Amino acid sequence: MHSRKLAYTALFIAVGVLSAHLVYIPIGIAKCFPLQHVINILLAVLLGTRYSVSAAFGISVLRNILGTGSLLAFPGSMVGAALAGLLYKKTNSIWGAIIGEVIGTGFIGALLAYPMAKYFIGSQAGAFFFIIPFTVSTVGGSIIAYFLYKANIVNYLQYTLGTAEPRNVAK
């Protein structure tokens, strides 16, 4: 089972890294990436906090190495993934994961991005500058994740992992 979870996490990391150059929104020094938030939510629901945060970290590292990300990807994606996983575990609801992702990335991650932008990138943007772009990005990704969840994508993946019974899943 652990191998399957790692394989799914690696698959989500690959999707996140390979699509990074196609689907991002440049806003100042930030590169908003809605697919990251989709991945955070789906992994939080599917595998839990640990895997969601690990994938967010892996995607951020690889995007930075490949030049398709910025250092601001770390606080936003990782805090959002952590809070999405924690709130999903507490509520057992997709809405818990979505609220966790939006608050974690859109507000907490955005505020944590300020010192990174100021001291590592040399940005003169204010402390609250990143809240709007991060929130727009995470809300967009959360909407996509919600519709994928409603389309039984998560249930299908849980079924293939062997962690859930099929629920309207085509075999």
C-alpha positions in Angstrom: 0.0 0.0 0.0 2.8 2.4 0.9 4.4 1.9 -2.6 1.1 2.7 -4.3 0.8 5.9 -2.3 4.3 6.9 -3.2 3.5 6.1 -6.9 0.4 8.2 -6.8 2.3 11.1 -5.2 5.0 10.8 -7.8 2.4 10.8 -10.6 0.8 14.0 -9.2 4.3 15.6 -8.9 5.0 14.7 -12.5 1.7 16.2 -13.6 2.4 19.4 -11.6 5.9 19.8 -13.0 5.1 19.0 -16.6 2.1 21.3 -16.7 3.9 24.2 -14.9 5.1 25.8 -18.1 1.6 25.7 -19.7 -0.7 26.9 -16.9 0.6 29.7 -14.8 -0.3 33.3 -14.4 2.5 35.8 -14.0 1.7 38.5 -11.4 4.8 40.6 -10.6 7.5 38.2 -9.3 4.9 35.6 -8.5 4.0 32.8 -10.8 0.5 31.7 -9.8 -0.2 28.1 -10.6 -3.8 27.0 -10.1 -3.0 23.3 -10.9 -0.9 23.2 -7.7 -4.0 23.9 -5.7 -5.9 21.1 -7.5 -3.1 18.7 -6.7 -2.9 19.9 -3.0 -6.6 19.3 -2.5 -6.9 16.0 -4.4 -3.9 14.5 -2.6 -5.1 15.8 0.8 -8.4 14.0 0.2 -6.9 10.9 -1.4 -3.7 10.3 0.7 -3.6 12.8 3.5 -1.5 15.7 4.7 1.9 14.1 4.6 1.6 13.2 0.9 0.0 16.4 -0.1 2.7 18.5 1.6 5.5 16.3 0.1 4.1 16.7 -3.4 3.8 20.5 -2.9 7.5 20.5 -1.8 8.6 18.3 -4.7 6.7 20.3 -7.3 8.1 23.6 -5.9 11.7 22.3 -5.9 11.5 20.9 -9.5 9.7 24.0 -10.8 12.4 26.2 -9.4 15.2 24.0 -10.8 13.5 24.0 -14.2 12.9 27.8 -14.1 9.1 27.5 -14.2 8.5 28.6 -10.6 9.7 31.0 -8.0 10.7 30.8 -4.4 7.3 32.0 -3.5 5.9 28.6 -4.5 7.2 27.1 -1.2 5.2 29.0 1.4 2.0 29.2 -0.6 1.8 25.6 -1.8 3.1 23.9 1.3 1.0 25.7 3.9 -2.1 25.3 1.7 -1.4 21.6 1.3 -0.9 21.2 5.0 -4.0 23.0 6.0 -6.1 21.3 3.3 -5.0 17.9 4.7 -5.6 18.8 8.3 -9.0 20.3 7.7 -10.1 17.4 5.5 -9.0 14.9 8.2 -11.0 16.9 10.8 -14.2 17.4 8.7 -14.0 14.5 6.2 -15.4 16.9 3.7 -14.1 18.3 0.4 -15.2 21.7 1.7 -12.7 21.3 4.6 -9.9 20.7 2.2 -11.0 23.6 0.0 -11.2 26.0 2.9 -7.9 24.8 4.2 -6.3 25.3 0.8 -7.7 28.8 0.3 -6.8 30.0 3.8 -3.4 28.2 3.9 -2.3 29.5 0.5 -4.4 32.6 0.0 -3.7 34.2 3.3 -1.1 32.4 5.4 1.1 31.4 2.5 0.8 34.9 1.0 1.9 36.5 4.2 4.8 34.1 4.5 5.8 34.9 1.0 6.5 38.6 1.9 9.8 37.9 3.8 11.0 35.6 1.1 10.2 38.1 -1.6 11.9 40.9 0.4 15.0 39.2 1.6 15.7 36.6 -1.0 14.3 38.1 -4.2 14.7 41.8 -3.3 11.1 42.7 -4.0 9.7 46.0 -2.7 6.1 44.7 -2.6 4.2 45.2 0.6 3.3 42.6 3.1 -0.2 42.2 1.8 0.7 42.4 -1.9 0.6 38.6 -2.4 -2.9 38.0 -0.9 -4.9 38.9 -4.0 -2.8 36.9 -6.6 -2.4 33.9 -4.2 -6.1 33.9 -3.4 -7.2 34.2 -7.0 -4.9 31.3 -7.9 -6.1 29.1 -5.1 -9.8 29.8 -5.6 -9.4 28.9 -9.3 -7.6 25.7 -8.4 -10.1 24.9 -5.7 -13.0 25.2 -8.1 -11.4 22.8 -10.5 -10.6 20.3 -7.6 -14.2 20.5 -6.5 -15.5 19.6 -9.9 -13.0 16.7 -10.3 -14.1 15.5 -6.8 -17.8 15.7 -7.8 -16.9 13.7 -11.0 -15.8 10.8 -8.7 -12.1 11.1 -9.7 -11.0 10.8 -6.1 -13.3 7.8 -5.5 -11.9 6.1 -8.6 -8.3 6.7 -7.4 -9.2 5.5 -3.9 -10.8 2.4 -5.5 -7.6 1.7 -7.5 -5.6 2.2 -4.3 -7.8 -0.3 -2.6 -8.8 2.1 0.2 -12.5 2.5 -0.8 -15.4 0.6 -2.3 -16.5 1.7 -5.8 -19.2 4.4 -5.8 -20.5 4.8 -9.4 -17.0 4.0 -10.7 -16.7 2.5 -14.1 -14.4 -0.5 -14.0 
